[in-house]
Amino acid sequence: MGSADSKLNFRKAVIQLTTKTQPVEATDDAFWDQFWADTATSVQDVFALVPAAEIRAVREESPSNLATLCYKAVEKLVQGAESGCHTEKERQIVLNCCRLLTRILPYIFEDPDWRGFFWSTVPGAGRGGGDEDDENARPLAESLLLAVADLLFCPDFTVQSHRRSTVDTAEDIHSIDSCEYIWEAGVGFAHSPQPNYIHDLNRTELLKLLLTCFSEAMYLPPSSDSSNTNPWVQFFCSTENRHALPLFTSLLNVVCAYDPVGYGIPYNHLLFSDYREPLVEEAAQVLIVTLDYDSSTSSSPTVDGTTTGTAMDDVDPPGPDNLFVNYLSRIHREEDFQFILKGVARLLSNPLVQTYLPNSAKKIQFHQELLVLFWKLCDFNKKFLFFVLKSSDVLDILVPILYFLNDARADQSRVGLMHIGVFILLLLSGERNFGVRLNKPYSVRVPMDIPVFTGTHADLLIIVFHKIITSGHQRLQPLFDCLLTIVVNVSPYLKSLSMVAANKLLHLLEAFSTTWFLFSAVQNHHLVFFLLEVFNNIIQYQFDGNSNLVYAVIRKRNVFHQLANLPTDSQSIQKGLQRKKKTPEPISRTNSQDGVSMEGSRPAAPAEPGTLKTSLVATPGIDKLTEKSQVSEDGTMRSLEPESSQPPPEGNLPSAVSDGEPWSGEATHPQQDRRRLSSASSSGQWTPTPDWVMSWKSKLPLQTIMRLLQVLVPQVEKICIDKGLTDESEILKFLQHGTLVGLLPVPHPILIRKYQANSGTAMWFRTYMWGVIYLRNVDPPIWYDTDVKLFEIQRV
């Protein structure tokens, strides 16, 4: 009965608050205590008993009451942190205030007039009560954040007490060294505390409040000005927070040490509830938000070429003020890297394990947060990136990413997941080691909706990319540049492609070199340039092991001849475009020889109608996303200066829709969905001209392939005539032993397009990350139905 009573009293208090027209005095403890002192309400209860309309009504009609409620709730948290929460009653008060603030904060953030409220000081709220001057009173936000930080290391509330003792000698929360109370073994901490689910639940509630504090970012529209830092995150991750290091370490270790399979017993998640998982999810979300830092602004030019760093930044190299970013970038011990990599790989592979033994392990849902975390690790800590690429462990990250990309390719609500997967692979592909690692045979048989093949991880990558391009939904079109850039980057290192993968690459060339595709958008021909570069790299640098690809090139030689003889007169251009109207699909799949799909796989499914998704900002074009580096003979790379004054190599593009046109991951109107061929150009302002076609046709890198065909085609035809051959294996045997030494043009230098940080991607990550967090927090729905400005919530 008690709980029903307390809910009733709590609801009465809420009604009183909304109906009182007179401000309630802050000293009227009897009134304010009804909200937290004698109630036992869960966070779900608080959301049900405090409706959105009533919070807004108090905000508009009796603002002083809302202000007092926030101030009193923060005061209770500060008192709890000061006292150390030794009694059950104090802990209950802290949790109730926590839940109430989690409920109210989004409504404070959605109103621009209220946004500064938490950053103002409350009169008479000096640190020691009324006697001191208001000068040293902290803003409410700072008091709240410091109290939450203290409470996260509160013995017997959120951490195991080290003293077996009674209340009298309990640890003083201000004298404890929180580094001894890190929540989990791992980076910088060897001792794994005894699991305690009550502590896990309390930590989860406090982290939920912390995440809500940080979510002010959701209520500001996306801006290209990356200097616009989140004041909550900035303060929390500064030296003002004495728990910054142990908290960063606790969050990282809790995520990376989590094993959802649980002690190696299949199906054991069906036997008992896992209190760790909600904590791990919350920790992962708090961690990625605290790491939301634009690495490109550390005095490097932004997307538009202007520098945002001030003179101070240049003189000040010791690293960012954000301590979480700072700590992350300074992790360097091999065993720490191993722990992080193993943990992330284990969690990313979790949905794949699902498929061998359905329901044997608990299926985790926070892979998108893990991908953002992995991205941040590689972006902020180059030593970690090199560690990942040093061994074939990188393949334990690659295979899950390819699995997610393949699985999400038809689902419009997962466009963001597709982008982050591709961004990570683009970042990795800028390093030679990644290409080399891809030669490892692929033996894991993860059921995927792709043709069966025998080959390497490189084959898997090419086959999945082909599947995305030929059977993904049209909003993925902007990613084609990125996908092919990855293939170009790894191509000089691929020792032997399977026949399936070789055919896929030629099928892409065939599709992209049709006249209607080439003439229908200003940058479509770039895709052909990328593919020709792939073939040239493999022929020049890896000819010996690639007889399958050479054979496929010979079989499809007419595609190369057609490209070399591409018509450039106006009449042919118009004729090519007419063909487009008859062929609505951008890429036909009829002749791609898609064999049988793998056993146990399900086709990639589109989103269920009505699925919620959040919009994303545009990402920069591939030329802004990457910079070119040339590989020297000793394997080192040197960056090539961008040719700022000269026209792009593909000829003069009209400036209105040049390469740098940001392409959008989202089409905002359904009518734009009519197979939007490549970004901005399809708006109809641009028409192909003979000069334009000539400008890039003359630069098509066909010499190497034409030479190869000139030498090998007559020889292959002669074998067929002499031996009456129709059997591929004899021809392949001939090609395996053949050589083109001295017959091909001088090998070109290898060009790698490396990802470079820029504020465009920083903003993309911010909107993507908060969109994921918004959609994933449904119980309770913290931000649902509030006036979010960073993105739009859309239904598929």
N, C-alpha and C positions, 0 to 999 in steps of 0.2 A: 504494500500500500504506500510505503514511504516514498517510493520513486514517483508514483502517480501524483502524490501530494506535491512533491518538490517541483514537478513539471508544471502543475497548476499555479503554484506560487510564482514560478519563473515567468509563466505566461502573463500572470496578473501584473507583474512588475513591468513587463514590456508594454502592456496596454497603458499602464499609468504613465509610462515615459512618453508614449505617443500622444496621450490625451492632455497631459498637463500643459497649460499654456504658460504658466509662470515657471521661470527657471528654478530647478531644485538646487538647494545649496550643496556645495561640495562636502560640507561638514555633516550633512544629514546621513550618517552611516547606516541608520536603520533602513533607509530607502535603498541606498546603493548596494548594501550587503545582500539584498534579495537576489541580485544577479549572480552572485558567486558563492556566498557563504554557505547557505544551507541547501544547495541543490546538488543532485547527482545526475547531471544531464550529459548524454554522450554528444559528440560533435554533430551527429545526425539530428539529435533532438534540437540542438541550438539552431541548426539551419531551418528546421521545421517551425520552431516556436518564434523565430524572429524573421518574419517575411520581408522580402525586399521592399515592398511598397511602404512598410512601416519605417524601415531605416531611412528611406528617402523622405518620408513625411517629417520625421524628426529633424533630418538634415535641413529641410526647407523651413519648417515652421517653428521649431524650437532648437536652433543651432547650439545654444549654450548648454542644453541638456546633453546633446550628442558629444560636445566637447568635454563636458564633465565626465560622462560615461567612459570615454577613451582615456582620459587622464587618470581616473580612479582605477581602471583596469590595469594600466601600466604601473601605477603606484603599487598595486597588489603584487604584480610580478617582481618589481624591484624589492619589495619587502620580503617576498619568498626567497629571492636570490640572496639577500642580506642575511636572512636567518638560517638558510640552509635547508629549509623545508623538512624539519625533523618529524613533524606530526602528520598523521594521515589527513587531518583537517586542512593543514597548510597546503599539502600536495593537491588536495581536491580544489582548493581556491585557485591555485596556480593553473591547473588544467582548465577550470571553468573560464578563467580570464583569457586563457590562450584561445579557447574555442570561440569565445565571444569576439575577440579582436580579429580572428581569422574570418569571421562572418562579416564584420563591419568594414574592415579596411578597404575592400574593393569599392565600396560606395563612397568612401572618402576620396579615393584616387579618381573616380570617374567625374568628379566635379572640380573643374580647374580652380574654383575659389577656395576649395578645401585642401588642395594638394599641399599647400605650404604649412598646413596646421601642425603636422607632426614635427616640422622643423622650427616651430616657434617655441619660445620658452614659456612655461606656465607660471604666472606671477606667484611668488611665495613658494615655489617648488624647488628651492635651492637644495643642494645635496643633503643638507642636515636639517631640513625643516624651515621654520619661519625666520630664525634669527639672522641667517647669513644674507648677504646682498643677493639680488637677482642676477648680478653680473655672472656669477659662476654657476647659475642654473643651467643644466644641460637642456638642449632641445629634447622634446618628448621622444622623437625617433631614436636618438642616441641612447637615452635611458632604457628604452624598450629593447634595443639590439644588445646592449651590454648585459641586461638582465637575462635575456634568452641565452646568451653565450655562457653566462655563469651557471644557469640552470641546466645546461647540457652536460656540465661536469659536476653534478650535485650528488654526493655520496648517498646511497640508498634510495635515490629518486631516479637518476639516469645512469649512474655508474655504481659498481660494487664498492662498498666501503672497505677500506684497507684495515680499519680498526675494528676488532670485535669488542664493541663497547656499548655502554648505555648512552642515553641522550645527553647526560651531563658532560661527558668527555668527547662528544661527537666532534668530528673534524670541523674546524672553522673554514668555511668555504673560501675565505680570502687568503688563508695561509697554505692551502693545498696547491701542489704543483700539478696542474692538469695534465702535463706530459706523462705523468705516471698513470693516468686514467684513460689513456687512448682506448677506444672501444674495441679494437680488433688488432691482432698481430698482422704484420706486413711491413710496409715501408717504415723504416725507422723505429720499429717497435716489435719486440720478439715474443711478448707474453700474450697469449690468447685468453681473455677473461672468460669465466664460466657464463654460458648463455643465460640470460634472465629475461623472460618475455615481458614482464612488467616494465623493466627498464626500456626494452625495445619499443613498447607501446608509448611510453612517455616521451622518448626521444622523437618518435614519429610525429607526435602532436606538436612538439616544439619546432621541429623542422618544417612542418606544414605552416605554422605561423610565420616562420622565417621566410619561406617561399612566398607567402602572401605579402609580406613587407616588400620583398624585392619586386613584386609584380607591378609596381607603379609603372614600369616600362611598358606594360600592355596598354596603358591609357594615353600614350603619346604616339602621334602618327609617325610612320617610318621617316627618318630624315637621313640625308646623306652626310650630315654633319656628325662625324664619329666622335667628336670631342664631347658629345652629349652623354656624359657618364651617369649611371644610376646612383644617386646620392646614398641610397640605402646600402647598396653593395660596396660602394666606395668606402663608407665609414666602417662597415662590418669587416672588410678585408684590410683595414689599416692597422697601424701599430697601436691604435687606441684599444683594440680588442686583444686582451692579453691571452686569450685562448685561440688566437688565429692558427698557430702551428698545430697544436694537438687536434683542433677541430678539422682542419684540412686533412690531416693524416687519418683521423677517425673516419671521415667520409670516404676517402679514397680506399682505405683498407676494408671497410665494411662492404663496399661495392665489389672490390676485386677478390675478396675472400669468399664471397657467397657461392654456395654450391646448391642449386635448386634440386639436384637429384637426392641430396641428403644421405650421407653415409653409405653411398653405394648400393642401397637396397632399392631395386626398381619398385615402383608403385607405392613407396612408403608415404608419399604426400596424401594418399587416400586415407592413411591411418591417423595422421595427426595434423593439426593446423600449423602452418608455418608463419610464426610471428616475425621472422626475419625479413620476409619478402617486402612487406609494406615499408619497412625501414630502409631497405636497400633501394627501393624505387625513389623514396623521398630524398635519400642521400645523393643518389645519382642526379636528381633534378636540381637540388640545391647546389651541388658541385658544378654542374655545367653553367648555371646562372652566375655563380661567383666568378667563373672563368670567362665571362662574356667581356672580352677585352680585344680591342682592335690592334693587332700586332703591326698593322701596316702604318699606323700613325706615329710609331716611334721614329719620327723625323724622316720617314721615307715619303715619296710623293703619293698623293691619293689618286683616285681614278682620273681626275681631270688634269693631273700633272702639277697641281699646286701643292705646296708643302704645308701640312697642318702643324707640324712640330714647332714649338717655339724655340727661341735661342737657348732657353734653359734646358730643353730636352737634349740638345746636342752635347752640352757640357756634362750631362748627368747620366753616364752609362750604367750605373749599378743595377738597372732593371726596373721594372714597373713598380709603382707605389702599391698596386694591388698585391698583397702578400700571397694570396692563393696562387696567382699567376707566377709570382716570383718563386715560391716553393716548388711549384710544378716544373718550372724551367730549370731548377737546380738539382733535381733528382739525378743521380749519376751512378749509383752502385749497380753492378750487373745483376745481383740477386733481387734488387728492387724492381729493375726492368723486367726480369723474368717473372716475378710475382704478378706484376701489372698485366703483362702480355698474356700470361697463362689464364689469368682471371677473366680478362675481356674476351679472349678467344673461347673459353669454356662457356661463358654466358651467351655469346653470339651464336655458338653452335647449338645451343639448347633447342631451338625450334627444329633443327635438323635431326637431332637425336629422337625427337618426337616421332619422326617418320619411320624409324626402324622398328621401335616398340611403341605403338601408339599408347599414349597415356602413362607410359612407364615413369616418366619424369614430369615434374610440375612444369607446365609451359610458362615461361616468363614473357611479359609483354613490353619490357622496357628496352628493346633493342635499339630504338631510335635514339634514346638518351645515351646508350653505350656508344653508338656511332659518333655522336657529337663529342663525347668524352675522348674517344680514340683520336678524332680529328684534332682536338685541342692539344692532346699529348704530343702528337707528331708536329703540330704547328709551333708549339711553344718550346719543345725540347728536342732539338736536332739530334742529340745523343740517343734519345729514345728511338727516333726514326731510324737511325743507322743500326741500332741494336735489333729492331724489328726485321730489317732487311739482311742482317748478317747470317741468318740461318733460314731453313725452310719453314720456320714457325710462322713466317708471314703468310704462308698458304692457309694456315688455320684461321686467318682473318679474311683472306681472299674468298675462300669457298663459301662461308656464310654470306658475305656481301653479294656474291654472284647469285646465291640462292634467293636472297631478298629481292634483288633486281629482277630476276626472272619471275618471281612469284607476284611482284607488284606491278608488272608491266602493263596489265590491262585495267588497273584500278585507279580511277581518277583521284580518289581521296588519298592516294599514297605518292603523289608527285614529289613531295618533299623528300620522302625516303629514297626515291630514285635519284634525286639530285645529290643527296649527301653520299650515297654509295658511290656514285660516279666521281664526285669531288675527291673522295679518299683515294680511289684508284688512280685518279689523275696525279695527285700528290705523290703517291708511291711510284708511279711510272716515270717520274722525273729522275729516278735513281737507277743506275745501270744494274745494280744487284737484283732489282725487282724482275727485270727482263730475264736475267740469268736463272733466277729461282723458278720461273714459270716452266722451265724445261723438265721439271720433276714429273715423272709419270703420275697420272691421276688414277688412283685406284679406289678411293672412297666412293661408294656408290650411293650418293644421296639421291633419292628419287626426285628427279626434276623433269619438268615438261619440256625436254629437249631430245633431239635424236640420239640414239645410242651411238657411242664412238669409243674407240680405243686410242688413247693418246696421252697428252700431257696436260698440265694446268693451262698452258697457252691455248690449247684446243678448246678447253672448257670456256675460257674467257671469250674467244672469238665466236663460238657457237651461241653463247648467251647474248652477246652483243648483237649478233645477227637476228636473234629472236626478238630482242627489244625493238630493233629498227624495223623489222618486217611485220611484227604482230603486236607492238605496243600501241597505246592510244595516241592520238595525234598531239597531245600536249607535250609529248616527249621529244617532238621534233627539234626543239632548241638544244637538246642534249647530243644530237648526232655528231656535231663538231667535236665535243668532248670525248665521246666514245671512240671516234676514229683517231683523235690525237693520242689517246692511250695506246691504241694498237700501233700507231707510228712509233711512239716512244719505245715500245718493247721490241719492235720488229727486227732491229739489227742483231738481237741476241737469241732469236728463236731457231733452235738447231734443226727441228724436224716437225713440220705440221702434218696432221693426219689428212687423209683425203677429204673427210667430212668438212674439216675447218677450211681447207684450201677451196673447196667448192663454195662454201659460204662467202668467202672473201670475193670470189669472182662473181657470185650472184649479186652482191652489193654493188660491185662496179657496173655490172650490166644494168641494174636498176637505176643507179645514179647517173649513168651516161646516156639515158634516153633523151632525145632532143626536148621533149616537153618538160622534163624535170630540169634540165640545164637552163632552159630559157625562161622558166616561170618564176624565178626569184634571183635577186641580185647576188646572193652568196652561195647558191646551190653548187656551183662548179667547184667550190673549195673542197667539197666531199670527194670529188674525183681526184683532185690534187693529193689529198691525204692518202687515198687508196693506192695511187700510183707510187707515192713515196714508200708505202709499205712494201709493194712488190720490188721496187728498186733496192731497198735495204736488204731484203731477203736474198735477192739474186746476187747482189754485189758482195754481201758479207757472210751469207749462210747457204751458198748454192749447193754445197756438197750433200747436206742431209735433206734437202727439200725437193726431192724428185716429185713428190705428190703435187706440190704447188706448181712446179715447172710444167708438169703434165697438164694440170688444169688450165694454165695460161695458154699452152699450145692448143688445147681443145677449144678454148673460147677466144682464139686469136682474132676472130672477126670483130669482137668488141673493141680491141685496140685499133684495128684498121678503121673502124667507123669513127672512133675519136679523132684519129689522125686526119680523116677526111670530113670532119664536121662541117656542114655547110654554114656560110656566114652571110649569105645574101638575105635581104629583107623578106623575100617571098618564102624562103625555106624556114626562116624563123617563125613567120606567121603560121606556116603549115605545121611546124612542130608544136606550136601552142594550141592549134586546133585539136591536135591529137589528145591534148590534156583534157579537153572538155569531155571527150568520149571515155576517158579512163579516170574515173573518180578516185580509185585507190592509188596512193602514192607509189606503192611498190607491190608488184604482183608477187604472189608466192607460188604460182603454178610451177615454175621451173626451178624451184630451189631444192628439189630432191629431199624434202623432209622425210627422213626415214621414220621408223617406228619410234615412239617416245619411250623413255625409260619405264621399266616396270614399276608399278606402285605410285606413279606420279599422277597428279591431277592437273588439268589445264589451268593456266592463270585465269582467275575469275575477275570480272569487273566488280566495282563496289556495289553493295546492296543499295537499291534506291533509298534515298532519305539519309544515307550516311553523312554525318557532319564532317566538313573539312575546313581548314583555314587557308586564306589566300596567302600567297608569298610575293615578296617584291621581286623585281626582275634581277637576274644575275648578269654580270658583265659578259661581253662577248669573249670568245676564246683568245683574241689578241690581247685583251686586258687581263685575262685570267692567267696567262702564261708569259714567260719570256724565253727567247730562244737561246740555247747554249750549244756550242760546238764541242764534239768529243775529239780530243787530240789522239795521236797514235798511242800514247802511253795510257790512254783511258781516262785522263783528267778532263774536266769540262771547263770551258771558259765562256763567260756570258757574251753574247753578241749585242753590240749597241743597237737599240731600236732605231730604225731609219726614220727619224721624225720628219725630215724635210721631204723625203722621197715618197712617191706614191707606193701603195702596198704592192707586193710582187705580183698580185693577180691583176694588175692593171688599174687604171683610175676608176675608182668607184664613185658614183655620185655621193656628195657629202651627206645628203639628207638620209641616206640609208647605208652608210658605210659600214665597214666591219665592226666599228665600235658601237654600233646600235645595240643597246642593252637588249638581250632577248628575255622574254618574260616566261616564267615557268607557269603562268596562268593565262588562260584566255578568259577575259571577263564576261563576254557575251556569248550565248549559245550560238548565235549565227556565225561567230568567228570560228566555230568548230568545224565548219565545212572544210575538212582536210586542209587546214591552214598550211600551205607550203611555206616553210621557213619564214619566220618572224615578220618584221615590219614591212617587208617588200611587197607582200601580197595585198597591200591596201589599194593597189591600182594606180599609184602615182607614177610608177616606174615602168618603162617598157624597154625591152632588149633592143639594142641597135647593132648593125653589122660591126661598127667600130668597137663596141663593147665586147662582142664575141671574139673579134680578132685580138683584142688586147690581152685576153688570157689564153686563147687557143694556142697562140704562138709560144706560150711558155709551158705548155703541157710537157712534163718530163718523160717523153716516150722513147728516147734514144736507146736506153739500155734494153728495154723490152723488145723493141724492133730489131735490134741486133741479135738478141737471143733467138727470136723467131726466124730471122734470116738464116742463122746457122743451123738450128735444130729441126725446123719443120721439114726441109728436104731429107734430112737423115732419117727422121721418124717415118716419113712417107715411103722412103726406099725400103726400110725394114718391113713395113706392112706389105708392100708389093712383093718383095723377094720371098717372104715367108708366108704370105697369105694370112697375115695376122689379124685377128679381130680381138685378141686377148690382151687386156691391159697389162698383165703382169710382165710380159716380155718387154714391152716398151718402157715400163717403169724400171726394169732391170738395166736396160740400155742407158736410161737417163741417170740412174744411180752411179754408173761408172763413167759417164761422160764428164767432160770438163770444158770450161769456157775460158781457161786461163789464157790471157793475151788476146782474146777475141772481143772482150767487152770494153766499153769506154772506161777511162780511168775512174776508179771508185770515187764517188762524191763524199765529202765529209759527212759524218753522222750528225744530224741536227736533233736535239732533244728540246721539247717545249716544256719547261718546268713551271709548275704552279707558282705564282707569286702572290703574296698577301696583298689585298687591296680593300679599301673601305666598302666597296660594293658587296664583296662576299661577306664582310663582317656584318653588314646590315641584313643580308640574306639569312645568315646564321641566327641573328637575333630574332627575326620574325619566325623563322622555322622552329627554333627552340621553344619560344613562348607559345607558338601554335600547338606544338606537341604537348606541352605542359597543360595548356588550357583544356585540350580534348581528353587528356588522360586522367585529369582530376574530376571524376564524376561522382565520387562518393566520399565526402560531400562535394556537390558541384560548386566549387569556390567562386568561379568567375562567371558562371552561367548567367545569361541575361543581364550582364552589366555592360556599360557602354564602352567596349574595348575599341581602341583606335589603331593599334599596331597592325591589325589584320582584320579581314572580314570573315565572319563565320558563314559558310555556304553549305547548302545541301546538294548532294550529288543527284 
